[in-house]
C-alpha cells in the first residue's frame, strides 16, 4: 500500500534532485572545460531523471490504488445502505435529546448560580443585622458575625454561611461524579474543580442522584471528526 507520506517523500526527492541538476548545469556553464563539472552534470541529470521516473510510477500506482479504494468504498456503501439509513434516523433524534438535556442542565446551573448569589447576599445582610443587635457568634443559639472565611449566621443552632457560586457548581458536579471510578475522565476533572466545605454544606440537603454511567467512548482509528 502506498501512503500519502511516501508520495510526498518521492516528490521531495525529485524536487531536490532537480535542484541539484540545475545547479550542476550552472556550474558546467561557468566551467565548460571542467571534466569534474561535466561529470557532476551528467550524474545529476541521471539522478534527476531517475527520481522523476520513480515519482511518475509511484503516482500512477497511487492513483490506481485510490481508484480501487473508491470502488471498494462505493461497494461497501451500497452493501451497508440499510445501516446508513438507520444511523441517519437514530442519531439526529438522539443528538436532539442530548441538546435538550444540555439546555435544561445549562438553565439549571444558571439558576443555581443566581440563587447561590442571592443566598450569599441574604447571609451577609442577616449576619450584619444580628451582630448589630448584639447577637454575636459566641455562646448562643442565634447570632451573626464574621469569621476568617466570611459571614456566618446562627439560627436555632443551625449555621448558615455563604459559598462562592462557582464553588457550588463545582461541588455539584463532584457529587454527580462520585460514583465513577477514579480513572474516569470526569472523575479526574472534578479534582480541579472549585468546591470546599461551605459549598458542600450548602448542598447537604440535595438528594443524591444515581446515574448509570456508560463506558467511555474510545477513539477509533481512521474515523473523521464528529460533526
N, C-alpha and C positions, 0 to 999 in steps of 0.2 A: 504494500500500500504506500502510495506517495503522499506525503503530507505537504501542507502549505509551507511549512518551515523548510522542508527540503527544496521546494521550488524557489523560495526566497534566497536560500543559500546558493543555489545554482545561478540565480540572477545576479547576485552579488559577485560571485566568482567570475562570471562572464564580463560584468562591468569592469571589474578590476583588471582582468586580462586585456580588455580593450584599451584601458587607460595606459597599461604598460606598453602595449603595441604602439600607441600614439606617441608616447614619449621616446620609444626606441626609434621610431621613424624620424622624429625631430632631431635626435642625436645623430642619426645617419645623415640627415640633411646638412648638419653643421660639420660633420666629419665624413665626407663621401668616400675618402680613400682608406678609412679605418676598417681593417678586417674585423676587429673586435666589434665595432658598431654594426657592421653588416651582419655578422653572425647573431648579434643580440636582436637585430631587427627581424631576422628570419625566425629565430626561436620564439620571439614574442608574437609574431604573426601566426605561427603554427599553434601556439598555445591559445591565442585568442580564438582562432578558428575551431579548435577542439572544444573549447569552453562553450562557444556558440552552438556547435553541433549537439553537445550534451544537453544544453539548455533547451534547444528545439525539440529533441527527443523526449526530454522529461516533460515538457509542456504538452506534447502530443499524448504521451501516456497518461498524464494527469487529466487531460480533457476526456480521454476515453474512460478513465476511471470514474470521473464525475458524471459522465453521461450514463454509465451503468448504474451508478448510485442513484441518480434521479429516476431512472426506470424502476429500480427496486423500490424506491420510496413511493412512487406512484402506485405500484402494485400493492404495497403494504397499506397505503391509504385506502385503496378500493376494498381490500380484504377486511379492514377494520372500520368500514363505514358505519356499521351499527354502533360500535363502541364510541366512535367520534360523535355521533348524534346523541348518544346517551350522556356523554360528558357535556356537550353543548346545552343539554336540557337541565342536567342536575347542578352543574357548577354555578351558573348565574344565579339560580334560586338560592343555593347555599351561601353564596357571597352576599346576596341581599340580606339574608338573615344575620350574617356577621356584621354587616354595615349597620343594620338596625340595632343590634345588641350593643355595638360600639357607641352608637349615637346615644342610646339610653344611658350607658355607663358614663359617657362624657358629660351628659347633662347632670347625672347624679353626682359626679365628682365636682362639677362646678357648684352645685348646690351645697355640697359638703364644705367646700372652701368658704362660701358665703356664710353659712350657718356657723362654722367654726370662728370666723371673724366676728360675727355678731355675739357669740357666746363670750369671746375674749373681751369684747368691749363691755359687756354687762358685768363680767367678773371684775374688771378693772374699776368700774364705777361703784359697785357694791362694796368692794374692798375699801375704797376711799371713804364711802359714806359710813360704814360701820366703824372704821378706825377713827373717824372724826367724832363719832358718837361715844367714843371712849371704850369701844369693844375691840381690843386688840386680839392677838392670837395666843395670848398667854393665859392659861388657867380657866378656860371657859368652853362651853359647847358652841357658842356663837361668837363670831368676830371677823375682823378683816384686817389685812395688813400686807406688808410686802416682805418677801423673803429674797434670798440671793437669786433665786430662779424666776422671781416675778411675784405678782399679786396673788394672794390666796384668800378665799372666803370660807368660813366655817359656819354651817347652818345645821343645828341639831347634831353636831358631832361629825357631820359629813363635810369633807373638804372639796372645794371647787377651785381649780386652778386652770388658767388658760394654757393653750398649746398652739404652737405655730401651725397654721392651716396646712402648709406643705408637709409638716411632720405628721399631721393627722392622716393625710392621704398616703404617705409612705407607710405608716403603721397599718393602715387598712390593707394595702397591697401585701404587706408582710404577713398579716393574718391569713389572707387568702392563699398565700404560697406555703403556709406552714406544713401542709400535708404532703408537699413534694419531697422527693429525695434531694439531699443537699447538692448533688451533682447536676440537678436540673437547671437549665439556663435561667428561668425566672427566680428560682430559689437563690441562685448565686447573685442575681441582680439585686435582690432585696437587701443583701448585705451592705450595699452602698446607699440605700435609701434613707432619708431622714426619718426620725421616729422619736424614741425617747419615752421615759416613764410617764410624762404628762400626757402625751398623745395616746399611749396605751391605756392609761386610766380613763381618758375621755371616751374610749371605745369599749370600756369594760362591759357595758350592758348590751353591746351589739351581738346578736345571735351568731354563733359560728355557722359557717356555710360549708357543707360537704360537697366537694366537686369531684367528679370522676375525670381524672386527668388522662388525656390520651398520650400515647408515646410521642416523643418529639419527632418532628419530621426531619428526616436526614436528606442531605443533598444527593442528587442523582447525577452521575457524570454524563455530560453531553446534553443536558437539558437546559434550555434557554431560561432567561429571567422570567419570573412570574409577572403576569400583567397586573 
